[in-house]
């Protein structure tokens, strides 16, 4: 008898934090869509069904789910990275970090960097303001205010958990470009289509 049984965050089946079926569904990337400030953007799947449930579980503190996604993303990145690439993240709001107890995008970025054997650094800090979550699509079109906290390298991979409108990734990329980054790439677990 298992005292603490794990269930898949996607479909609820007993076993792993993400079952093979849900992980396989996440492995099939949909075609990338462009964001104005990014040189490239990729995501693991559409923010719906089981993948949405997995992301929500991760946002609620399920780090095992984030590690699974990081393994998947890290393996893909390790196959095609430049030597100058540094991993970073779009910082969560103060309210979001306080509610969750951690910054899920930072944790994801650190895990991806570890899996891909790449350096990870913080380049941005979120300026006090409203969190993006809870806003409707129209109000999400204006990304958060971000401040550069250290000079960025020439090439950065920005990690976030979900792209709803792309405004957060675009705001981060724009800030990094103004500070001297030449190439900024984006990666999320999921994308709202």
N, C-alpha and C positions, 0 to 999 in steps of 0.2 A: 504494500500500500504506500503510495506516494503522499506525503504530507502536504507538499507544496507543488502542485502540478502546474506546469507551464502550458499555456495555450497560445496558439498562433495569434498574433495581434491582428492579422488580416481576416482570417476566416473563423477563428475560434477553435480549431481542431487542437486536441492535446498534442504536446510534443515540444517542438522548438519555438523560440520567440517569433520566428517567421517560418512557416512550413515550406517545403520544396515547391509546391504548386504556386504559392503566393510569391516566392522569391523568383521563380521562373517567369511569372507574369511581369515582375518588375524588371527583369533582365532584357526585355524586349523594348528597346528605346523607340519611341515614336520619332518622326522626323523633327529635327531641331527647328525652332523658330527663332528669328533674329531679334535682338534687342539693340537699339541704336548705339549704345555706348560700349557694347561688348564685341570683341573680335570673333568669339564663338560662344555658343551656348548649347549645353546638353543637359538632359534630364533622363532619369531612369524609367519614368512612366507617367501616365495621366493621373491626375489627382482625383481618383474616383474608385469606387468599390473597395476591394481588399487593400489596395495601395493607400487609399485615403485612411482607412482604419489603422494601417501600420504607422503612417506618419502621425496621426493623432495620438497613438500609443507612445510613439517616440517623444512627441512634444510633452506628454504627461510624465516623462521621466524614464521610459523604457529604453535604457541605454543598450541593451542587448540588440534591439531592433536597429539602432543607429550603427552599432558595430557590424551587423550583417550588411547594411547598405554601404558602409565604408569599405568593407571587403570587396564587394561587387564593384564599386566605383574605383577603388584603388587598383584593382587588377586591370581595369580598362585603361586607366590613366598611365600606369606603369609601362604599357606597351607603346605609348606615343608621346613622351614628354621631352621637352628640351632641357638642357642642363641648367638653364637660368630660371626655370619655373619655381615660384614660391607659392605655397598654399596659404590662403587667408579666408576670412569669412565676413559676412554681413552681420554686424553685431546686433543682438537682440535688444529690445527696449529694457529699461530698468525694471519696469513693471513686469514684463515677461520673465526676466531672469529671477525676480523675486518670487513670482508665482510658481515657477518650475523648480527653482533652486539651482539652476544652471542655465547656460546658454547653449541650446541644442545645436546651433549652427557651428559654434566654436568647437564643441565636442566632436561633431561630425567631421569638421575640417582637420582636427588633430588626428582622428582615426584614419582618415583618407591619406593624409600625409605619411603617417606611419606605414600604412599598407603599400603605398607607392614609393616609399623611401625618398621622400621629398622634405625640404624644410617647411616649417609652418611658422608664421609670424602674424602678430596683430598690427594692422596698419590704420584701422579706423576705430573711432569711438562714436557712439550715437549721442547726439546732442539732445538734451532733455526735450521731450515733446510727446505727442500721442503715439501709441503703438499702432502698427498697421492692422493687427488682427482686430476683428470686430467692426471694421469699417466696410462700407459697401464698395463695390468696384470703382465707382466714380471717384470716391474719396481716396482710394488706394493708388490712383494714377499719379499722385504726387508722392514721391519717395520720402523717406526720413531724412532729416538733416544729419549729416555725418562730418566729423572732423578727422583729418589725417593726423595721426599721432607719431609717425616716423616716416622718413623718406622711403617711398616704395622702390622695389627693384624694377628692372625693365619689363618683366613678365610675371603676371599674377594669375592664379586660379582662385576665383571667388566662389565660396561655397555657401549655400543657404539651404534650408529644408524644402521650402515650397516657393515657386514663382506663381503669383496670382496674376499680376499685371506686368511684372518685370520692373516696376518702379524702384524697388529696393536695390536690385542688382544694378540698374542704370544709375541710380544716385551714387552708389558705391564706386562704380567704374568711373563715373565722371569726376568724383573727388580724387581718385587715384591718378587719373590722367592729368588733372590740373597740377598734381604734386610731382609728376615726372614719369609715371608708368607709361611704357610704350604699347604694351599688349595686355589686355585684360580679358580673361575667359570666365565664363560662368558655368556652374554646375549645381543642380538641385536634385533632390530625390524625386520630386514630382512637379508637374506643371499643370495649372488650370488651363484647359483648352477652350 
